Amino acid sequence: MVKVAILQLAVRYGATQVIDGLDLSAGPGEILAVLGPNGSGKSSLVKAVAGLVPHAGSITFDGEARRPGRIGYMPQDIGARAALTVLETVLVGRLGRLGLRVGEADLAAVDAVLSELGLHQLAARYLGELSGGQRQLVFLAQALAAEPRLLMLDEPISALDVRHQLEVLEIVRRLTVARRLTTLVVLHDLNMAARFADAVAVICNGRLARFGTPADVIDEAMLAQVFGVEASVALAGDGRPNVTPLRASRH
Ligand SMILES: Nc1ncnc2c1ncn2[C@@H]1O[C@H](COP(=O)(O)OP(=O)(O)OP(=O)(O)O)[C@@H](O)[C@H]1O
């Protein structure tokens, strides 16, 4: 259980500032979806929280600057360069917890995650022999194998068919609630964000454009201002918004 508080976050690459003055928070048992146009700074935000890029401003975890030991991070870029099998790749997720040898508990944890994501039959295959969607599931498995308290997923469903998209987000939601994880997930699919997130942060040009519940944030005005899209947004029976994009309103 980790309360993440971000205050006046700034990230720059060389002379280019890509996140500027961003305040945000996420709590245990909660999925925070991070939305925004391409290049707006979503991955940079998640990398800053994971400690993978330097930043200014403050990021605290339960009020402390020190990151919790158990972080699960799934990057957006999941190339197949490493000559590892699926089993080995998922085991890497437990690196911080491995002793001098792989123990029974590690193998059991990996086994459980492989089963949960339906990856058992692929366990001995090399990453380079998988489809893009299968590889995405393997890297999700790697993030979950850490048994994280803080879970960060950068576009985890972008290569998945619609059933796997739903399955993955259902698993993420179930684990988030059952284990009181604090979950940050970068998504491009507005309707999946509306359906699965407790809170939504919209990033635009490195700044926080909107932050609140899906119903507060995902509306026609935001889609026009932030994404340059004309859309119709209806509230479903459960009060969550449903977006139908109509046309690009600017080029
Ligand atoms: N390592 C880097 N060096 C220099 N600039 C970078 C680097 N990584 C990202 N950027 C730039 O920072 C800005 C934000 O990138 P970031 O990857 O955070 O955006 P994003 O919102 O995740 O985009 P997308 O939806 O396309 O994945 C972009 O303009 C990008 O070109």
The ligand as a Gaussian input file, in Angstrom:
#p B3LYP/6-31G(d) Opt

LIG

0 1
 N       15.216000      10.031000     -24.115000
 C       14.696000      11.143000     -24.649000
 N       15.484000      12.138000     -25.106000
 C       14.973000      13.271000     -25.620000
 N       13.643000      13.511000     -25.729000
 C       12.808000      12.548000     -25.297000
 C       13.283000      11.319000     -24.743000
 N       12.213000      10.568000     -24.403000
 C       11.127000      11.285000     -24.743000
 N       11.478000      12.473000     -25.276000
 C       10.565000      13.542000     -25.713000
 O        9.791000      13.915000     -24.590000
 C        8.454000      14.202000     -24.981000
 C        7.505000      13.334000     -24.149000
 O        7.735000      11.984000     -24.501000
 P        6.965000      10.794000     -23.784000
 O        7.522000       9.514000     -24.297000
 O        6.957000      11.023000     -22.327000
 O        5.487000      11.043000     -24.373000
 P        4.194000      10.120000     -24.338000
 O        3.073000      10.997000     -23.909000
 O        4.431000       8.890000     -23.559000
 O        4.020000       9.778000     -25.900000
 P        3.378000       8.527000     -26.710000
 O        1.880000       8.581000     -26.479000
 O        3.711000       8.868000     -28.134000
 O        4.011000       7.277000     -26.225000
 C        8.363000      13.950000     -26.479000
 O        8.453000      15.180000     -27.145000
 C        9.569000      13.090000     -26.768000
 O       10.046000      13.329000     -28.076000

